[in-house]
Amino acid sequence: MQAPSSQEIFILGVTHAGQPFRPSDWAERLAGVMSPFRPGGAQNRHHPASYSPWCVPTTLNGTKCVVVHLDLRQAEPMAFDFVMNFARDNDLQTLEACLLPTPEAAAPSPQQSQAMTTPTLQLQA
């Protein structure tokens, strides 16, 4: 079975020295700045105050991060450079990876379906 190719870059809220990056809402701020850069351009009349699918804040294993989709690089190279330069300038750890659902999330049991649990995601580098 072929491994899925990485389509995302994770900017982790941890410096290379292992320190948490501050302020604590940095991921939401960065994603907010990037919100106009989305497929089809800046017009989003249905959800004017939403994050771009190319730059999404999230938390993985208790660490704030921003998931940057590689489609941003092709569609808006300067915006992609801005995000990557932010990570470099702030000495943040980055990795190229993709999110995969855990086996439990891929095939939920009837009990899980009834409980309406949120699938857990696993980071595979």
Rosetta blueprint (number, residue, H / E / L):
1 M L
2 Q L
3 A L
4 P L
5 S L
6 S L
7 Q L
8 E E
9 I E
10 F E
11 I E
12 L E
13 G E
14 V E
15 T E
16 H L
17 A L
18 G L
19 Q L
20 P E
21 F L
22 R L
23 P L
24 S L
25 D L
26 W H
27 A H
28 E H
29 R H
30 L H
31 A H
32 G H
33 V H
34 M L
35 S L
36 P L
37 F L
38 R L
39 P L
40 G L
41 G L
42 A L
43 Q L
44 N L
45 R L
46 H L
47 H L
48 P L
49 A L
50 S L
51 Y L
52 S L
53 P L
54 W L
55 C E
56 V E
57 P E
58 T E
59 T E
60 L E
61 N L
62 G L
63 T E
64 K E
65 C E
66 V E
67 V E
68 V E
69 H E
70 L L
71 D H
72 L H
73 R H
74 Q H
75 A H
76 E L
77 P H
78 M H
79 A H
80 F H
81 D H
82 F H
83 V H
84 M H
85 N H
86 F H
87 A H
88 R H
89 D H
90 N L
91 D L
92 L E
93 Q E
94 T E
95 L E
96 E E
97 A E
98 C E
99 L E
100 L E
101 P E
102 T L
103 P H
104 E H
105 A H
106 A H
107 A L
108 P L
109 S L
110 P H
111 Q H
112 Q H
113 S H
114 Q H
115 A H
116 M L
117 T L
118 T L
119 P L
120 T L
121 L E
122 Q E
123 L E
124 Q E
125 A L
